[in-house]
Amino acid sequence: MKLQIKRRIGICFVVIILSISALLTYVYLNDRPGGFSDQRMSKWLGVDETIHIPIGKTPESAIQKFRTEQLSSHIIHEEPVEGGMIVFTQRASSESSNLQIEYVRKRIFGWKWGWGGGYGISKSSSNSPEMDYMSMPRLEHIESPFPIIFGNVLNPAIKRITVETKGNGTQISTEAKLVEVGAERNIWFVLLPSTASTPLNVKALNEEGILIASKEIQDPDDIGALLIED
C-alpha cells in the first residue's frame, strides 16, 4: 500500500513538472522575438514579414529596444494598468506640443512592447489652445487597455477634465487623471470603457467647476486641441 502511494505521488510530481515545463516552453515560443504573438500581430497588421519585438527586463528597456530611433525621448510618467504599463514619453521642443504613449505588457520572461502612438502640434501665438489631445481606439485582435484619450494641459487654470461617451445605449462620464510632470505642467488621460463609442465630449473645468473649454470628437482616432469657450 505504501509503495503504491509513493508511486502515485511520484507520477503526480512528474506530471506537474512536465505540465509546467510545457507551459513555460509555450510561453517562451509565444513571447520571444518573432514568436507566435509577433506572427499574429504581423498577420493582423497585414505585414508580409514577421515583426520581431524584443523582450526587455524593464518597461523602459523594452521600449528602447523596440523604438531604437526614439532614444531622444524622455519618460515623464508611468501608469500601471491591467496586464502591464502605459509609459508617457516626450521630446524636448519649444516649437510644438508633443506626447507619446507606449503600452508594454508584463510577461513571464520580461516586458514586451504591445502598442503605442503619439502626436505633435505646432504652437501658435495667435491662437493658443487650452489643452491638446490624441484619441486611440480599442484595437481588435491586439491585447491593450485601450481605448484611451490623452494630452497636455496647456492652461494651468484647468483642474478637472471629463470625457462623456455612449456605451450600450447609456451615457457614461469618465473623470480624467491629471498628472504633474514638471513645474506647473500637467498631462491628462482617460482609459475609456471598452464599450465606449464616439462622439467623445471632452470638458475642461477650473477649480470652481466653471467650463473653460470643450469639444465634441467624432473620430475615434483623432488629434487636436481645445480652445477657450466663447
Disulfide bonds with the S-S distance in Angstrom:
none
